[in-house]
Amino acid sequence: MQKLDQHGQTSKQSLADRAVAYLESHYTDKFSLDEIAGALYVNKNYLARVFHKQTGQTLLQYHNRLRCEKACQLLADRSYSISVVAFKTGFASASHFSRIFRIYEGCTPSQYRRKITK
């Protein structure tokens, strides 16, 4: 029988929730499973398994999707170049940002910006 936490969730659910909260507050940081697991005081393999089971995504997929969502917000402001948006959302280069953004949004950052600012 699984133990429930103070919110009536299983410890596995609250672990996924805590991982999401950590990623949301550190989305610009370089991704490290060891770092997140250490911050949550759990084994990295256990964290990865529980997170995937609860969210249907790996931590890296969630992290990249989150950064792309933040980038979408920044792309609405035309005063930021694509490169600045990439760096503000934690990507090491504009080309890497464009590649990941295309995977999650289905278009390049430039195409997205043209689409939303018409």
N, C-alpha and C positions, 0 to 999 in steps of 0.2 A: 504494500500500500504506500502511495506517495504522500509525502508530507505537504500540507498547504502552508503558504506564507500568510502574512497579515492581510493580504488582499484577496485571499481565497484562490490563489494560483499555485500550481505546482512549482517546485524549485526550478525545474527545467524551463518553465515559462518565464519565470522571473529572471533567470540567467539570460535568456534571449532578449528580454526587455532591457536588462542592464547593459548588454552588449550594444544594443541599438542606441541607448542613451549615450554610451561612451563614444560610439562612432559619430553620432550627431554633434557631440561637443568637440570632437577632434577630427572632423572630416578633412581639414586641410593638411593634417599630418600624414607623413609617409605611413603606409599600412604595414603593420607588424602583428601577426597572430600572437607571437610570444608576448609582446607588450600588452595587448588587450587582455590576454589570458592572465598575465601577471597582475594587471590592474583589477581584475575581477576575482583573483585568488583561486583560479581553477586551472586544470590541465588543458593545454592548448588543443589536444585531440578531442577531449570531452566537449570543450566549448564549440569547436567546429562542428561536431556531430549534432549537438543539441540545437545550435543555431540553425543549421540546415534543416533539421527536422521541423522546427517551429516556423521558419520563415519561407522555406522552399528555395532559399538562396544561400550561396556561400557568403562568408564575411566579405570577401573581396568583391563579389558581385554587388552586395548591398552597399559597400563603401563607394564603389564606382557609380552606382545608380544615384546615390545621395549627392555625390559631387556633381553629377550631371544636372540634377534638379536645382542645385544651388547655382550652377552655371547658367541655366535657363533664366533664372531671375536676373542675373547680372547682364546677360546678353540684351535684355530689354533696354538697358542704359547704353546708348550709343557712344557715350563718352569713354567707355572702356574698350580698348582694342581686344581682339580675340586672344592675343598673348597675355594681356593683363588678366583677363577672365580666367585663362588657364592657370596662371600662377596664383590668383586669389582663391581658386578652388583646389589647390594642392597638387596640381599636375606639374611635373618637372619640365615639360616642354610643350609647346603649342602643337607639335605634330602628334605627340602621344595623346594629348587632350582631344584633338580632332578625331583620332582613331577610336578612342573610347566613346566619345560623344556620339559618333555615328552608330556605334553598336546599340546604344541605349535609346537614342532619339530618332534614328532612321535617316538622319541627314547631317551634314557638316554644321559646325557652329555658324558659319557665314550664311548658309542656306536657312538655318533656323532664325537667325536675326532678320534676314530679309522677309521671311514669312510673318514674323510677329510685329514688325514695325512698318508694315504697309499702311 
